[in-house]
Amino acid sequence: MTAAPEINVTKVETSRLKSMSLENLPFGRVFTDHMLEADYENGEWKNVEIKPYQPLLFEPSLAAFHYGQAIFEGIKAYRNEEGEAFIFRPYDNFTRFNLSAERMCMPVVPEEIFIEGMRQLIDLDKSWIPAKKDHSLYIRPFMIATDSMLGVRPSETYKFLIILSPTGPYFAAPMKISVEERYTRAAPGGVGFSKNAGNYGGSMMAAKQANKSGYDQVLWTDAFEHKWLQEVGMMNVFFLINGVAVTPSLEEGTILKGVTRDSVATLLQESGIKVEERRISIDELIEAYKAGQLQEVFGTGTAATIAYIKELKYKDHVMQFDLDKWKVAPAIRNLLNDIRDCRIADTHNWMFKI
Ligand SMILES: *Cc1c(COP(=O)(O)O)cnc(C)c1O
């Protein structure tokens, strides 16, 4: 073990916050005064710096531009009424980030940089965490390959960064979803479980096609039979069938292990609802719908928390849901938001105090 790298801090002279309102901000367009940056070179992390938010300068031959060694995370920080700041389950994202790093042949980032750097950065930009209900500070840690070289091999140098973006409430409108039968997001042995940039690029076409026929997103299916359900867009998915919450299991490595997925599963179980992690097919879903047993369908993710699905289309089957009758998803959404906004006790130790 090498000693924890020191974090050098350079502060802005005047905060941009003075000329801004943090209310009803669009997602991911405004960034705080500071960012964290660290370099990986000769097998070690160095130059760990918190400095004014600023552009990066690279050669056109930057490895990340060409061969896709780029991974990221999405986390949120909140402020309670006393002004204290908390990060929601950052260690889960830390663990997942390093899983993604290993899969992409990138170096792992030590806790002293990922967690401690994030803590210091947020502490410095704490006044950027919107205090209003359902507002938060979105945290985007990411890593890119920085060799300037066109040969295809894992880069030898990398940059790790954290940027922060205050966001307003994300009122995800209930979605219309079409079940994907042509494109594939992830296959066994692939990179579906890792949060790498290419997964997003590769999935945009399916969403674009769905948009053309009036659907918001797709429900991904397996690569071989287009039958086994995976995720909805870039969110995990839950189906409430006859009072049991079913979510696709992770074992094939085709599903991103969402922190919200885990939080929602925990809260469902504590509310007395059985949760089953298993394979589930579109045929089972259609049968359940026909039998009047498919009660609620929703996506889970950090940005939206829980996004309701009001319509699901597969071939000529159109399954529609009366959201006014839903009890479970709204209750879990409120519970989770109450925990994150510090309105109720954090009995799971999910809130990491800055
Ligand atoms: C990030 C992501 C999720 C949601 O994960 P959370 O940890 O809940 O934010 C789900 N699916 C995909 C493909 C993702 O990239």
The ligand as an ORCA input file, in Angstrom:
! r2SCAN-3c Opt
* xyz 0 1
  C     -26.811      3.635    -14.073
  C     -27.713      2.596    -14.655
  C     -28.824      2.081    -13.947
  C     -29.280      2.617    -12.625
  O     -28.352      2.439    -11.588
  P     -28.497      3.285    -10.254
  O     -27.324      2.872     -9.442
  O     -29.783      2.894     -9.630
  O     -28.496      4.724    -10.641
  C     -29.555      1.074    -14.546
  N     -29.241      0.592    -15.762
  C     -28.207      1.064    -16.469
  C     -27.913      0.486    -17.804
  C     -27.405      2.075    -15.941
  O     -26.378      2.548    -16.658
*
